Amino acid sequence: MWTRAATAAELRALTRVVWPIVVTQLSQMGMGVADTMMAGRVSAADLAGVTLGGNLYWPSMLLLSGIVMSITPSVSQLHGGGRTGESGEVVRQALWIALVGGAVTTWLLHNAEPVYHLIGVDPVAIPIAAAYLAALSTGLLPLLGYMALRNLCDGLSWTLPAMCIGLSGLVLKVPLNALFIYGNESLGIEPMGGVGCGWATALVMFYQLAAMTTVVAFSRVRMARLFARFSWPDRREILRLVRLGVPIGITMFVEVGFFSVVGLSIGALGVVQVASHQIAFNVAGIAFMVPLALGVGATIRVGTNIGAGRIDGARLAGAVAMGVVGAWSLVSAALILSLRQDVSELFSSDPAVIQVASALMVLGALFQFFDGAQVGAIGTLRGYKDTRAPAAIGVVAYWCIGLPVGAALCYGMGSLPELGVSGYWWGVVIGLGIAATLLLIRLYRLSADSDRIAAFSTR
């Protein structure tokens, strides 16, 4: 067992890494909340369009960003082992992957309108969704570049730059939203409604890339030697990053894709249900930013300890992170339950939307426990470079169980009750519960096996 002093020291180290990540994630979430609130004030159709556009964008982006996120465990282990100067080559090769994958994905998203017709989305929302998606995806390439540089900083346990850039991006985002949503006659900008949110986000992505490039070039991150030389694609390093990062991308894709398919399926139920779902999902998502940050912190702390050869320190780092995740889940669930009506009224003035959103938040409070546990376990496993098992678990829990159960409960298939939009949310709860259970079992078994930990660290 670990001593109280060792546990307290690890908690302090985790806190130093995590609190800027929490602020960074909240600032990113704040951009989505700003879109939801400002588009919702225009019309339910604009809010539905923004929601449906995001439902195609985010899974695609996260699949690519998963490969870029392989930078964090790679750099943290190099840094822990005193080989920080080798980190630059890792990032250069990841940027080649981001460039090619991002360009292809941007083209696909610019031509995605037929998807909405195919799945039977409310016709009122389709033009807004397609235009918003095209605008938003214009910023995909700079976003991937920013994330690569941010993950370099994170891997070096320096998370403050991303926080500062994230906050300044949010400050920039809100007035840009207002400018493009409502227009400005003196500047010759026509009102765009919800579509304007996409253009505002794209501009912020370009700003964030420029800011993070400046940080990496002129700060202590220079020791990673990212800009020391130019590198052509290296087949061996790219394949290593792909083997490590593709499962990370799949893990993120299957979870976010699961939520996106749920959102798209709800789109066939009408704009009130879509708007209500988005409000409740945003509220649950804000609370989720803390365990998400703790998962990233666990990756950094576990990876750094593994790189330094401190396996017991890695175990302690994972245990402390999971304990904090559990405590936060209790707090966030209580807050959501007690404030659900008031929060719903902040997002919409439509009584029907407020009523449905408030009801969905009860389920949102329930899945805080499961969502927190699964993301904490994934982050800890990622620090060990164990990325394949979480991907497989996600496919089974979300797509093979959660989604079919949600659809069956939504439409009352067989002898099941017809729950409408709540049925899909019950599917989410069940899928997250199964994923959390399997991931915790995986983490327990791996962390107890020193030989397997050593084998994973060579990936």
C-alpha positions in Angstrom: 0.0 0.0 0.0 1.1 3.6 -0.6 1.9 5.9 2.3 -0.3 8.9 3.0 2.6 11.2 2.1 3.1 9.5 -1.3 -0.6 9.8 -2.0 -0.7 13.4 -1.0 2.3 14.2 -3.2 0.8 12.5 -6.2 -2.5 14.3 -5.7 -0.6 17.6 -5.7 1.3 16.6 -8.9 -2.0 15.6 -10.6 -3.7 18.8 -9.5 -0.9 20.9 -11.0 -1.3 19.2 -14.3 -5.0 18.8 -14.4 -6.5 22.2 -13.3 -5.3 24.0 -16.4 -6.7 21.1 -18.5 -10.1 21.5 -16.8 -10.1 25.2 -17.6 -9.0 24.4 -21.2 -11.8 21.8 -21.7 -14.4 24.1 -20.1 -13.3 26.9 -22.5 -13.7 24.5 -25.4 -17.1 23.4 -24.1 -18.0 27.0 -23.6 -17.7 27.6 -27.3 -20.3 24.8 -27.9 -22.5 26.2 -25.2 -22.2 29.7 -26.8 -23.3 28.2 -30.1 -26.3 26.4 -28.5 -27.5 29.4 -26.5 -27.0 32.0 -29.3 -28.4 29.8 -32.1 -31.3 28.7 -29.9 -32.2 32.4 -29.4 -32.6 32.7 -33.2 -34.9 29.7 -33.7 -35.4 26.0 -32.8 -34.5 25.2 -36.4 -31.2 27.0 -36.2 -30.3 25.2 -32.9 -31.3 21.9 -34.5 -29.1 22.7 -37.6 -26.1 23.5 -35.4 -26.7 20.3 -33.4 -27.0 18.1 -36.5 -23.9 19.7 -38.1 -21.9 19.0 -35.1 -23.2 15.4 -35.0 -21.2 14.7 -38.3 -18.3 17.0 -37.6 -17.1 15.8 -34.1 -16.9 12.1 -34.7 -14.8 12.7 -37.9 -12.6 15.2 -36.1 -12.1 13.0 -33.1 -11.1 10.0 -35.2 -8.2 12.1 -36.6 -7.4 13.7 -33.3 -7.0 10.3 -31.7 -3.9 9.7 -33.8 -2.6 13.2 -32.9 -3.3 12.3 -29.2 -0.8 9.5 -29.5 1.8 12.3 -29.0 0.9 12.7 -25.3 1.8 9.2 -24.0 4.8 9.0 -26.4 6.2 12.4 -25.3 5.5 11.8 -21.6 7.4 8.5 -21.6 10.3 10.1 -23.5 10.3 13.1 -21.1 10.2 10.8 -18.0 13.1 8.9 -19.4 15.2 12.0 -20.0 14.9 11.9 -23.8 12.9 15.0 -24.3 14.9 16.1 -27.4 13.4 13.1 -29.3 9.9 14.4 -28.9 10.1 16.8 -31.9 10.4 14.0 -34.4 7.2 12.4 -32.9 5.3 15.6 -33.5 6.6 16.2 -37.0 5.4 12.8 -38.1 2.1 13.2 -36.4 1.6 16.5 -38.3 2.0 14.7 -41.6 -0.8 12.3 -40.6 -2.9 15.3 -39.6 -2.3 17.1 -42.9 -3.3 14.2 -45.1 -6.2 13.0 -43.0 -7.5 16.5 -42.3 -7.5 17.5 -46.0 -9.5 14.4 -47.0 -12.0 14.8 -44.1 -12.5 18.5 -44.8 -13.5 17.7 -48.4 -15.9 15.0 -47.2 -17.6 17.2 -44.7 -18.1 20.0 -47.3 -20.1 17.5 -49.3 -22.1 15.8 -46.6 -25.6 17.2 -47.1 -26.9 14.0 -48.7 -26.3 12.2 -45.4 -29.0 14.3 -43.8 -31.5 13.4 -46.5 -30.6 9.8 -46.3 -31.3 9.4 -42.6 -34.6 11.4 -42.7 -33.7 14.5 -40.8 -36.4 17.2 -40.5 -36.1 19.1 -43.9 -36.3 22.5 -42.1 -33.0 21.9 -40.4 -31.0 20.3 -43.3 -29.9 23.5 -45.1 -28.7 25.1 -41.9 -26.9 21.9 -40.8 -25.1 21.4 -44.1 -24.0 25.1 -44.3 -22.9 25.1 -40.6 -20.9 21.9 -41.2 -19.1 23.3 -44.2 -18.2 26.4 -42.3 -17.0 24.5 -39.3 -14.9 22.1 -41.2 -12.9 24.9 -42.8 -11.1 25.1 -39.5 -10.3 21.4 -39.2 -6.7 21.5 -40.5 -5.6 24.3 -38.2 -7.4 22.6 -35.3 -5.5 19.4 -35.8 -2.2 21.3 -36.0 -3.1 23.1 -32.8 -3.9 19.8 -31.1 -0.6 18.3 -32.1 1.3 21.2 -30.5 -0.9 21.2 -27.5 -0.3 17.5 -26.9 3.4 18.1 -27.1 3.1 20.6 -24.3 0.8 18.3 -22.3 3.3 15.4 -22.7 5.9 17.7 -21.1 3.5 18.2 -18.2 3.1 21.9 -19.2 -0.6 22.5 -19.5 -0.8 26.2 -18.9 -0.4 27.3 -22.5 -3.4 25.5 -23.7 -5.4 27.0 -20.9 -4.5 30.5 -21.8 -5.1 30.0 -25.5 -8.4 28.2 -24.8 -9.7 31.1 -22.6 -8.6 33.7 -25.1 -10.3 31.7 -27.9 -13.5 31.7 -26.0 -13.3 35.5 -25.4 -12.8 35.8 -29.2 -15.6 33.3 -30.1 -18.6 35.1 -28.4 -18.3 38.4 -30.3 -17.5 36.6 -33.5 -20.6 34.5 -33.0 -22.7 37.7 -32.6 -21.1 39.3 -35.6 -21.9 36.4 -38.0 -25.2 35.3 -36.5 -26.8 38.7 -36.5 -24.7 40.4 -39.1 -23.2 43.9 -39.2 -24.5 46.3 -41.9 -21.5 48.7 -41.6 -19.1 45.8 -42.2 -21.2 44.4 -45.0 -21.8 41.1 -43.2 -25.3 39.6 -43.7 -27.0 37.8 -40.8 -26.2 34.0 -41.1 -28.2 32.6 -38.1 -26.8 29.4 -36.8 -24.4 29.0 -39.8 -22.5 32.0 -38.4 -21.4 29.9 -35.4 -19.5 27.7 -37.8 -17.5 30.5 -39.3 -16.8 32.0 -35.9 -15.4 28.7 -34.7 -13.2 28.2 -37.8 -11.6 31.6 -37.3 -10.9 30.8 -33.7 -9.2 27.6 -34.8 -6.8 29.6 -37.0 -6.0 31.9 -34.1 -5.3 29.0 -31.7 -2.9 27.4 -34.1 -1.0 30.6 -34.5 -0.8 31.2 -30.8 0.3 27.7 -29.9 3.0 27.8 -32.7 4.4 30.9 -31.0 4.5 29.2 -27.6 6.3 26.1 -28.9 8.8 28.2 -30.9 9.7 30.7 -28.1 9.3 28.9 -24.8 10.8 26.1 -22.8 9.1 23.7 -25.2 12.0 24.4 -27.5 13.9 21.6 -25.7 11.7 19.2 -27.7 13.4 20.5 -30.9 10.3 20.5 -33.0 11.5 23.3 -35.2 15.1 22.2 -35.2 14.8 20.7 -38.7 12.3 19.6 -41.3 11.3 16.0 -41.6 9.8 14.1 -44.5 7.3 11.4 -43.7 9.1 8.5 -41.9 7.3 5.3 -42.6 8.4 3.5 -39.4 7.5 6.3 -37.1 4.2 7.0 -38.8 3.2 3.3 -38.5 4.1 3.4 -34.8 2.0 6.4 -34.3 -0.9 4.9 -36.3 -0.7 1.7 -34.3 -0.9 3.6 -31.1 -3.2 6.4 -32.2 -5.8 4.7 -34.4 -7.2 2.8 -31.4 -7.3 6.1 -29.5 -9.2 7.6 -32.4 -11.5 4.6 -32.6 -12.2 4.8 -28.9 -13.2 8.4 -29.1 -15.0 7.9 -32.4 -17.2 5.0 -31.1 -18.2 7.0 -28.1 -18.8 10.3 -29.7 -20.1 8.6 -32.8 -22.6 6.8 -30.6 -23.8 10.1 -29.1 -23.9 11.6 -32.6 -26.0 8.8 -34.1 -28.3 9.2 -31.1 -28.6 12.9 -31.9 -29.1 12.3 -35.6 -31.8 9.6 -34.8 -33.5 12.1 -32.5 -33.5 14.5 -35.4 -36.3 12.5 -37.0 -38.5 13.1 -33.8 -38.7 16.9 -34.4 -37.0 20.1 -33.6 -38.3 20.2 -30.0 -36.7 16.8 -29.2 -33.4 17.8 -30.9 -33.2 21.1 -29.1 -34.0 19.4 -25.7 -31.5 16.7 -26.3 -28.8 19.3 -27.1 -29.4 21.3 -24.0 -29.3 18.3 -21.7 -26.3 17.0 -23.5 -24.4 20.3 -23.2 -25.1 20.4 -19.5 -23.9 16.9 -18.9 -20.9 17.6 -21.2 -19.9 20.6 -19.1 -19.8 18.4 -16.0 -17.9 15.8 -18.0 -15.0 18.2 -18.7 -13.5 17.5 -15.2 -13.2 13.7 -15.5 -12.1 14.2 -19.1 -9.3 16.4 -17.9 -8.4 14.0 -15.1 -8.2 11.2 -17.8 -5.6 13.4 -19.7 -3.8 14.1 -16.4 -3.7 10.3 -15.7 -2.2 9.7 -19.1 0.5 12.3 -18.4 1.3 11.2 -14.8 1.2 7.4 -15.6 3.3 7.9 -18.8 5.9 10.0 -17.0 6.3 7.5 -14.2 6.6 4.6 -16.7 9.3 6.5 -18.7 11.2 7.0 -15.5 10.9 3.3 -14.6 8.6 3.9 -11.6 5.9 1.3 -12.1 4.6 1.6 -8.6 4.4 5.4 -9.1 2.3 4.8 -12.2 -0.1 2.6 -10.3 -0.4 5.3 -7.6 -1.0 8.0 -10.3 -3.9 5.9 -11.8 -5.4 5.2 -8.4 -5.4 8.8 -7.3 -6.9 10.0 -10.6 -9.7 7.4 -10.4 -10.5 8.4 -6.8 -10.8 12.1 -7.7 -13.1 11.1 -10.7 -15.4 9.3 -8.3 -15.7 12.2 -6.0 -16.4 14.7 -8.8 -19.1 12.4 -10.2 -21.0 12.7 -6.9 -20.8 16.5 -6.9 -21.8 16.9 -10.6 -24.7 14.6 -10.4 -26.1 16.5 -7.4 -25.7 19.8 -9.1 -27.4 18.7 -12.3 -30.4 17.3 -10.4 -30.9 20.4 -8.3 -30.4 23.0 -11.0 -31.9 21.2 -14.1 -35.0 23.4 -14.4 -33.2 26.7 -14.0 -30.4 25.7 -16.4 -33.0 24.6 -19.1 -34.5 28.1 -19.0 -31.1 29.7 -19.7 -30.9 27.9 -23.0 -34.5 28.2 -24.3 -37.7 30.1 -23.8 -39.8 27.4 -25.4 -41.9 25.7 -22.6 -41.9 22.3 -24.4 -38.1 22.3 -24.8 -37.6 23.3 -21.2 -39.9 20.4 -20.0 -38.2 17.7 -22.0 -34.6 19.0 -21.4 -35.3 19.0 -17.6 -36.5 15.4 -17.7 -33.4 14.3 -19.7 -31.1 15.9 -17.2 -32.2 13.4 -14.6 -30.7 10.6 -16.8 -27.7 12.9 -17.5 -27.0 13.0 -13.7 -27.1 9.2 -13.6 -24.6 8.7 -16.4 -22.1 11.1 -14.7 -20.8 8.1 -12.7 -20.4 5.8 -15.6 -19.0 8.4 -18.0 -16.5 9.6 -15.4 -15.3 6.0 -14.6 -14.8 5.0 -18.2 -12.9 8.2 -19.3 -10.7 8.0 -16.2 -9.9 4.3 -16.9 -9.2 5.1 -20.6 -6.8 7.9 -19.7 -4.9 5.7 -17.2 -4.7 2.8 -19.7 -3.4 5.3 -22.3 -0.6 6.3 -20.0 0.5 2.6 -20.1 0.1 2.7 -24.0 -2.8 0.3 -23.7 -5.1 1.6 -26.4 -6.5 -1.4 -28.3 -8.7 -3.0 -25.6 -10.6 0.3 -24.8 -11.4 0.6 -28.5 -12.9 -2.9 -28.6 -14.8 -2.4 -25.4 -16.3 0.8 -26.8 -17.5 -0.9 -30.0 -19.3 -3.6 -28.0 -20.7 -1.4 -25.2 -21.9 1.5 -27.3 -22.7 0.1 -30.8 -23.6 -3.5 -30.1 -25.6 -2.8 -26.9 -26.3 0.8 -26.1 -27.5 2.0 -29.5 -29.9 -1.0 -30.2 -31.3 -0.8 -26.7 -31.8 3.0 -27.0 -33.6 2.6 -30.4 -35.8 -0.2 -29.0 -36.8 1.9 -26.0 -37.4 5.0 -28.1 -39.9 3.3 -30.5 -41.2 0.7 -28.1 -40.1 -2.3 -30.1 -41.6 -5.6 -29.1 -43.1 -5.5 -25.6 -40.9 -2.5 -24.5 -42.5 0.8 -23.6 -42.3 3.7 -26.1 -40.1 6.3 -24.3 -39.3 8.6 -27.2 -36.2 10.7 -26.8 -35.7 9.3 -23.2 -35.3 5.8 -24.6 -32.1 6.8 -26.4 -30.8 8.3 -23.2 -31.5 5.1 -21.4 -29.4 3.4 -24.1 -26.6 5.8 -23.3 -26.8 5.0 -19.6 -26.7 1.3 -20.3 -23.8 1.5 -22.8 -21.7 3.7 -20.5 -22.3 1.4 -17.6 -21.1 -1.6 -19.5 -18.1 0.2 -20.9 -17.1 1.5 -17.4 -17.3 -1.9 -15.9 -15.2 -3.6 -18.5 -12.6 -0.8 -18.6 -12.2 -0.9 -14.8 -11.6 -4.7 -14.9 -9.0 -4.2 -17.7 -7.3 -1.4 -15.7 -7.2 -3.5 -12.5 -5.7 -6.5 -14.3 -3.1 -4.5 -16.2 -1.9 -2.4 -13.3 -1.2 -5.6 -11.3 1.0 -7.1 -14.0 4.5 -5.6 -14.2 5.6 -7.7 -17.1 2.6 -6.6 -19.3 3.3 -3.0 -18.3 6.9 -3.3 -19.5 5.8 -4.9 -22.7 3.2 -2.1 -23.4 5.9 0.6 -22.8 7.9 -0.5 -25.8 5.1 0.2 -28.3 
